[in-house]
Amino acid sequence: AMETFFVHSLDISFNRINRGGAVILASHLEKNSGIRKVVLDGNFISQAGARVLFKAAKTAAEGEDFAPEISVKDCGIGIVDQQAFDPSEPAGDYDLDMDDEFSRSVLVNLFRNYSAGKGHFVPISNRPEFNATLDEEYYLVQLPTYQFTDDDGTVSTIVNPDENEWPIPTSGILVFKYASLRKRDLEADCLDEQGFKALEKIFSDPGSSHESRVHAMDANLTMDTVLRFQQATALLDALDSAGDKAEGFRMTKGNFVARCFHKLMETHRGRELMDMLDPESRKAAEKILGPTSFDFTRNNCSGYYRLNLAEQSDREIVLRLLECRAEQQPRLDQLDKYVETRTGVRDPVERVWRNYKLNGHYASYEGSSWRVPVSGTVEVDFVVITKPLADAVAMTPEEFRFFRKRKIDQCEEDEGQIIRNVRSESDVSYFTCEQIKRVLKKLTKTNLRVELFVIAFARTTDWHNLKYLEHYLSITEAKMLRDRLGYVNLWDETMAVGYYELDLKEREQRWILQELIHLGIQEPGENMGECIYNGADFEIPASWIKDAPRTGILQANYIRTKEVIEYVRRQGAYDHKESPAVKDVDGPMPAASFGESMPDWMSQYCMSQGVLLHEPPGDKWVRELKLRRIQKKLAEKFQSGEDALKKLDRTGSGELDRQEIAVGLFQLGIWLHPNEMETFMDTVDSDHGGK
């Protein structure tokens, strides 16, 4: 084996070595502390093979005063091979021939990933005590462990780090699925000193070509690499020191900053790095990134994405989104555990990775074992469901005034720019709902008004008040918002009072119905008012909480008493203090500050004995809300009252009776429920003459 020889330089260029050969070579290289240089020029090892080799070189250099130099000219390392093993993207299905040294090397790399806490072997669904098959027999892939006792007596189970003792089968076909936890360790994955020096050396050399610098970046800046902002600026300085006469100087700078943009440990400083570029280099960087990647905000990535997996910048966004999805798993587990305590069984709902399409076809989120394809198109509405914690501080009134003056008021002619500015600010700041309401008033375009809500969803400290802001949306805008964020994500049990119109063939809307029934059982009083099922008056049976129908349209108003509202305000729920509406998995959320963004019309119904409640008690608010809902429906079809009369008065008599109004509205696409029509006619027909 190679490790038994004192080889200092190895030239194996143009030897038809493929990616598998590169993996085998890497397994020997990392055990050889004496080799100084390996020349692989002209071997098509692809990007994945190069990454394995450069990782092995770093391992070989540990404890040494030099690092092996790997030459990979004309090795196709800019090409991504879907079938290649890439240690930075290990998720996927594996079918390994353990007689083959390449397969054994792949398993060793997966064990390293597993021992670092970055992934796991997925249990077989019908035999969860196993996670693989070996020659079609159930098999358990696992590493040896030992117990370690801390000074304080705490006993921990540790994976044995001695790779020589790891159980690696030497024959048979090993089949398994590996799941990546999609998380970067900001310390362990940070660009190490060896990689930094390698980049600094080639960047500062005036004789280095653009191609050789790109190869160095391919090798050292893998998908899971993290850089400190200080490292990135130092490497930019190294490029500058080579002089702007160097081949492809500005293209190299643009390429480097584009690669670093989403790899910075200080995730919000990508634009600051971009601002350090000259105009030509910046243009090159922005072209590589594209608008979606450039506007991506890692600390608030809720939004709609359409990403081309063949583009490296778009592919990196997918990986960052998967990372964020994994980071939210504790919150998802908390919410799921809470739902399990409720009466009845809820259908599972994907809260984060919503409306997912792969190559134009709806698909299900495949979880941590999904290996991201190297081509195709991903579309997704991504939702950050974690909320600000108690120590989160929103922009002060002074800070918001300054922001509004520079980024909102000066952009009134370009609403798209307003949204981009708010999104960029949301990466570093929190808002209040009152501040979001002021921005909303500046927007007239439906899609942008909805987008503002999406941006604000996880970045408002008084997020309960978002329920009030929904009253400022049109019927169409509210529907778009529910489609984007989801009924379940928008559900807030502390703000349950209101009107509901639920299509029971949709699982999320059935989920809401079951939650309302649960609250109705737990909370005292008559809770469900004016229930209509498929157009007829109806009383919801309690049995629906366990077995809700899967067809039909249900309309109802949920009502609470003053006492229930006060309980909910104090502890987040009527019957307990463990609501995830007030406690996140990492700690308490800000104390609920209700009422600041409440619509004026609602305030009169929320006053009780001189105290403003956060919800209106009783049912006096129902008629007012009904009229406002009718008004919104009419406003989407008619420009004015005169316009409505003109379009509805088919006979030209100048008068309309109830039937003409009902038929005319229906023909124009406005269907009012019977109780809505009755309320509407009672309002407009003041003398009850029927016209």
N, C-alpha and C positions, 0 to 999 in steps of 0.2 A: 504494500500500500504506500501511497505517497508520503504519509507521515513518518515512515521509517527511513527516508532518505534526506540528506542534507542538500536540498535543491534551493538555490537562491534565485534562479531566473528560469522561467519556463515559457518557451515560444511554441504555441500550438495553433498558430494562425492558419486560416484556410484549410481546416481539417474536417469540414462538414459536421462540426459539433452543433447539436441542436439544444433546445431548452432543457431536455432531459439530461443530456450530457453536462450542461452547466450546473444543474442541481447536484449531480454526482460529484463533479469537480469541487463544488462549494463545500460538500460534506468533508472532503479531504483537506481542502485549503484551510478551514477553520481550525484544524488540528495541527497544522504545520506552522510553527512560530518562526521558522527561519527564512521562508521564501519572501523575496523582495519584489519580484515583478512577474506578472503573468500576462502574456500577449495572446489575445483571442481574436485578433482582427480577422474579418472575413468569415466568421462563423455566425450563422443566423440563430442566435440564442434568444432573440426577442426581448422585450422590456422585462418580462417576468424572470427570465434567466439571468439578466443583468442584475436585477434587484437581489436575487438570492446570492449571487457572487459577491456583490458589494457588502451585503450583510455579513457574509462569511469572512470577508477581509477585515471587517471591523472586529469580529470575534477573535480572529487570529492576532490582531494588534493589541489586544488587552494585555496590559503589563509590559508591553514592549515600547521602545523609543522610536519606532517607525511603523508605518502601515504599508501592507503590500500594495503595489501599484497595479491596477488592472487596466489594460488597454482593450477597448471594445470598439474600434473603428469598423464601420461597415458591418455591424452586427444586428441591424434592424431593431435597435433598442427603443426606437420611437414607435414601434408597432406593438399593439396589444393583441395577444392571442387569447381568445375566449377559453380554449381548452388548457391553457398553461396554468401551472400552479404559481400563484403570486402570494408570498407570505404576508403582504400588506392587505390582501383581500382574500382571506382563507375560506369564507363561507361557501357552502355548496355540497353537492352529492359527490361521493368518491367511490371509485371502483378500482382498487389497487391490487396489482399482482405482486405479492410479497416476495416472490422469487427474484424480483427485479430490484436492483440497488436504488434506482430512481424512486420507486414506490416507497421503499423503506426510508429514504431521505425525506420524502413528503410527509410521512407519518411523524418523523422526528420533529420537523418544523411545526406541525400541528400540535404536537405535545408541548413544544416551547410556548406556543400561543396560549394553550390551555393552562400551563403552569403559571403564566403571567396574569391569569385571570381575565383574559380577553375573549374567551370563547368556551364552548363545551361540545361534547359529542351528544347528539340528540337521541334520547331513548326511543326505542321502537314502540309504536303506539299500542299494539296488542300484547307486547311483552316488555313493559317499561323497565324491568330489571336488567335488560340488555340494551346495548346501543349500536350493535353491529352484527354482521354475520361473517363468518370465516368458512369458506367452502360450503355456504348455504346452511351452516349450523349457527345457532344463536351464540353470540360472543360479546364479552364485556371489555371494551377498550378502556383502560384506566392506568393511572400512574401509581407507583408505590408511594406511600406516605408514612410519616412518623409524627409523633406527638411532641410538642414543645411546650414547656412550662415557663411562663414569665416570672419575673421576680415577685410579682404580686400574687402568684399562684394560679393565674389564668392559663388554662390549657388550650392550645391551638393545634390544629392539624395542618401540617406542612407537607407540600409535595417534595419528595426526594429530588434534590437538584442534580444528582449524579446521573448523567445521561447513560453511562455504561450499565446502569441497573434498570433502565427503562425497558419494559417488555415489548420488544419489536418482533412480531412474527417473521419468520424467514421463509415461509412457504404458504401457499394458499391464496385465494382471492378474498380480500377484505373489503366489505361493502358497508358504508355508513354515511350519515349526514352530519356535517359539522356546522355549528351555528356560531357566528361572530357576534360578540356583544356590542360591536360598532362603537367602541369608545377609545379615545386616545388618552394615554397617560401623559399629562403635560410635562412631566419630568423625564420619564423613561423614554418617551418618543421624541423628545426635543433633539434637534440637530446637535450631535455630539462634537467634541473638539476635533476629532479626526476628520469628520465630514466637513466641518467648517473650514479647517485648514486646507483640505483638498480643494474646496471651492475657491477659497481666498487665493490659493496659489495659481490656479488656472485663470481666475478673473483678473489678477494683477499682472499677468504675463502679456506684454504687448504682442507677442508672437502667436498667442492662442487664437484659433479660428472660432467663428461663431458656432460651427458644428461641434467642435470639441467642448465648448462651454455648455452647449445644450446637452451633450452626452453626460457631462459631469452633473448637471442638474437632474437629468433622468435617474442617475444612479443614487444621488444623495437626498433628493427631495421627493420621496415616495409619497403615496397617498396618505399614509399615517404619520408622516413627519410633521413636527411642530417646530416653529422658529420663534425665538424671542425677537421683539421689534429691534432691539439693539444689534442682534446678529444680522438682521436684514439690512439695516443701515450701514453696518460695517462692510458687508459684502458689496453694497452699492458704492461705497468709497473705494473698495478694491478695484471695481470696474473703472471708476473714474481715474484711478491712478495709472491705469494702462494707457489712458489717452483716448480722445475721441477719434483718432485716426485708425484705431484698430478695426479689423474686419468685422462688419456687422455690429458695431459698438452699440448703437441705439436700439437695434433690434434685440440684442442680447439683454440690455437693460429692461426693455419692455417685457420680454419673455420672463425674466427673473421676477419682476414685480408681479406679473400676472400669476406666476406659480405661488408666490408668497401670500397673495391677497387673502386667501382663506386658510392659510396655515399658521398665521400669527397666534402666539399664545395670548396676546392682547387683541382679542378678536375684533375690536372696534377700531383699530388703527390702520386698517387696510387703505382707507382713503388718504390718510396722512402720509403713508408711504408713496401712494400714487402722486401726491402733490410735490414730491421731491424730484420728479422726473421733468426733463425738458419736454417741450411740446411734441417733438417727433417721437421720443420714447414713450410718452404717455399715450399717444395715438396708437402705437403698436400694442401697448398693454391693453387698452380698451378694446381693440379689435380682437385680441386673443380671448379676453374675458366675455365680451358680448354684454348687452344691456342687462340680461337676467342675472348673470353672475356678478356684474358690477354693482347692481342694486341689492344683492343678497345681504341680509342682516342676520348674522349668526345668533345674536341674543334675542331676536324676535323674528323668527322665520315663518310665522303664519302667513299664508298666501297661496295663490294659485301658481303652479309651475308647469311649464311645458318644456321638456329638456331632451336634447339630442344626445344620446349616449355615445355617439361616435366622436363628439367634441369633448376634449379633455376638461375644459372649464365647466361644461354642463354636467359631465360625469362626476366631477368633484362636488358639485352642488347636491347631486343625488346622495353621495356618500356622507356629506355633512348633514343632510336631512335624516338619513338613517341613524346617524350619530345622535341627533337631537331626539329622534323617536326613542332610541334606547335610553337616553337620559331621563325621559319622562316615564319610564316603566315603573318606578316606585309610586308615582302618583296614580298611574293606571291601576296598579295593584291595590292601592288604598281605596280608590273609587269602586273597584270590583268587589272588594271585601265588604264595603259598606252596603252595596246593592244586595249582597247575599243576606244581609240582616233584614231586608224588607220583606213584606209579605208577597208571596208569589214568585214566579220565575221569569226573569227578563231574557229576551233574545240577546245574544252577544252583539255588541256594536263596536265598530272601529272608530275610535274618537279622533285619532291623530292623522292617519294616512287615509284621507277621505276621497271619494269619487275617483278612485285610482283607475287609470287606463294604461295598458301596455300595448304599444303599436295600434292605438285607436280602439282597442277592445277593453271593456270593463274587466277588471281582475281583482282578486282578493290580495290583501297584504300578506306576503309570504313569510314574514317574520325574519328572525336573525339568521336563518339558514339560506336566505336568498343570495345567490351570487349575481351581482349586477351585470347584465349583458354588456358587451362592448359595442353594440349597435342597437338601433331602434329608438323609439320615442316613449318617454314616460310623461304622463299627465297626472297631477295630483293636487288636491286642495289640502295643504298641510296646516294643522292646527296645533298650536302650543297650548296645552291645557293647564300647565302649572300657573299659579297666580302669585303676585307679589307677596312677600312675607311682611311681618309686622315692622321690620326695620327699613322697608322700602319707603323712599321719600319722593314725592312727585315734584315736578318743576314748581318753584315758587311763583307767585303772581308776577313778580318783577322779571324772573327768567322767562316766563311764558310771554309776557308783553314784548320783551326783546326778540324772542324767537318769532312771534307772530309778525312783528314789524318787518323783520328781515326776510323771513321764509314763507309767509302767508300773504300779507297785504301787498307785497311787491310782486306777487305772482298771480294776481287775480285773473289775468288774461290767459293763464296756463294752468288749469286745474290739475293736469297730470303732474306738473312740477310741484304743486302743493303736496300731492300725495307722496311723491318721491322724497320731499323734504321731511314730511312727518315720519315716513318710514325710516329714513336715515337717523333722525333724532331719537326714534324709539329704540335704536340699538344701544343708546347710552343713557336714556332718560325715561322716567315714568311720567304719566299724565294723570290729571283728574278728569272725571266725566264732564265736568263743566267746561274744561279746556277743550275737550273733544267736541262738545256741543258747539262751541264758538267756531271751530274749524268747519264743522258740518254746515253751518249757515253760509259759508263761503262757496260751497259746492252745489252745483246744479245737475251734474251728470249722474245718472242712476248708478252706473257701475263704480264710479269713484266714491260716491257716498257709501256704498256697501264696502268698498275696499278700506275706507277709513275705519269702519267698525271692525273689520278683520284685523287691521293693524293694532287697534286699541284693545282687542279682546284680552290679551295677556299682559298689557302694559299700563293698566289703570289701577291705581291703588285703591280707589273706591269702586271696584268693579261691580258690586251689587247694583249700583246706579245705572249700569248699562241697560237694565230693563226699562228704565224711564226713557232713555234715548231712543229705544225702539219705537216709541210713540211719534217720533219726528220723521219716521220713514213712511214712504208710501206703501200700499199693499204689495206692489211688485218688488220694491226694495226689500221689504220684510221677508218675502218668499225667497229672494235671492240669498239673503243673509242666512236663512235657515238651511238652504241647500248647501251653502259653502261651509258654514261652521257646524251645522248639525243641530237638530232639535235637542238631543241629549246634552251636548256641550252648552247650549244656551239655557238649559233648564237650571233654575236656581230655586231650591225649596224655600229659601227665605223670602222669595218674591213670587209665590205661587198664585196670588190673587190675579185674576184676569180672565179674558175670553180665550177659548180654545176651539179650534176647528181642526179635527184630526182625521186623516185618511188611514183607516185601520189596516189597509193592505201593506202599509209601509212600517217596517219593524221599529224604527225610531219613534214613530208617532204612537204605535201601540205601547212602547216603553213609557211614553209620557202619560198615556191613559192609565196604565197600571200604577204609576207613581201618584197620580191624582187620586185614584181609588184608595191607595194605601194611606195617603194623608187624610182622606175623608173618613177612614176607619179610625185613625189615631186621634184626630182632632175633633173636639166636641162641636155640636151645632149642625145645622143644615148647610152642607158645603157645596153641593152641586146644584146649580140653579139653571132653569130653562134648558134642560137637556133635550136635544133633538137628535134622533138617529135615523138616517136616511129620510129626512124630511118630516118625520112624525115625532110628536112628543113622546118622551121615553124616560123611564127611571132605570138608571144603571144598576144591574144586579151586582152584589158583592162578589159573586163567583167569577166575575170577569177578571179579577186580579190574578187568578190562577190560569184562566183560559180565556183570554180576550179574543173576540172574533177577528178574523183576518180579512174581512171585507167590510165595506160600509163607511159612511161619513158621519162622524159624531161632532156635534157642537154643544158646548156647555160653558157656563161661567163658574169659576171656582171662587168660593166666598169664605171669608174668615171672620170670626168675632174679634172685638177689640182685645179681649183677654189673650186669645191665641196669638194675635199679632204682637202683643207686648212680650209674650214668652219667646216667640221666634226672634224678635229683635235682640233679646238678652243672650240667647244661647244657640241660635242658629236653627233650632228645631223645637217643636212643642214638647216632645216626650223624651228628649235626651240631650246630651251636651257633646256628642261625638260627631257632629255633622262635618263632612269635608268642605262645607261651605264656609266654615270659620277656622278649620285646621288643615294645614297641608302636612305632608309626610315629614317635611323638614322643620316644622314649627308652626306657630299661630300666624294667621293672616292679620292684616290691619283690622282694628275694631271697625265694625260696620258703621259707615257714615252715610245714612240714608237721607234722602230728601233734597239734596243740594241741586240736583238736576231735574227735579220733579216738574212736569208740565203744570202751568198755572191752573188749568181747568181741574186737574186732579187734586190740587192742594185743598180745595174746599171740601172734598169728600174725605180727606185724610185727617181733618181737624176733629179732635175729640176732647171736649172739656178743656179747650185752650192748648192742647198738646198736639203737635203734628206727628202722626203715626207714619210709618214708612209704607203702609198699604191702606187702602180705604176699607174700613170695616162695613159689614152688612152688604146690602145690594143696591143702595141708592145710586151708586156710580154706574150701574149697568146700562141704564137708558142713555146717559151721556156718552159712554164709550160706543154704544151701538150707533148713535147718530154720527159720531166722528168717523166710525168705520164706513158708514154709508157715504159720508162726505168724501172720504178718500177714494172710494170706488167711483163716485161720480166725477171727481176731479181728474181721474185718469182718462175719462172719456170726453168730458166737456170742458170748453174753455171758460164758460160763464153760465149763469142761470138762464140768460136769454138764448144761448147756444143750445142748452138742454131742452128748453121749451120748443125751439124751432125743430129740433130733430125728433122729438117725441110726438109733436102735434101733427100727425099725418093728415088730418082733415082740414087743418088751417082754421079751426074754430077759435083758437086762442085760449081754449080751456082743455084740461086733462082730467079724466076721471081715474079712479084707482086701477081699473082694468087696463086702460090705455097706458098708464105709467108702467105697470108691471110687465105688460107684453112688450112695450117699446124698449124698456131697459133690457129685457131678456134678449130681444133681437139685436141689441147693440153689444151683447156680451156681458151685461151686468145682471147677475142673478142675486136678488135679495131674498134671504130666508123669510118665511112667512112672518116671523116676529119682527124682523127688520123692516119689512114693508109696512106692518101695522104701526110701528114706532115712527117711521118716516111720514106716513100719511097723517098721523095724529099731529105731527109737527107742522107740516105744510098746509093742512086743511084745518085752519084755525076755527072756522065756523061750523065744521063737521057737515058741510053740505055735499060732500062726496066729490068735489071738484076743486 
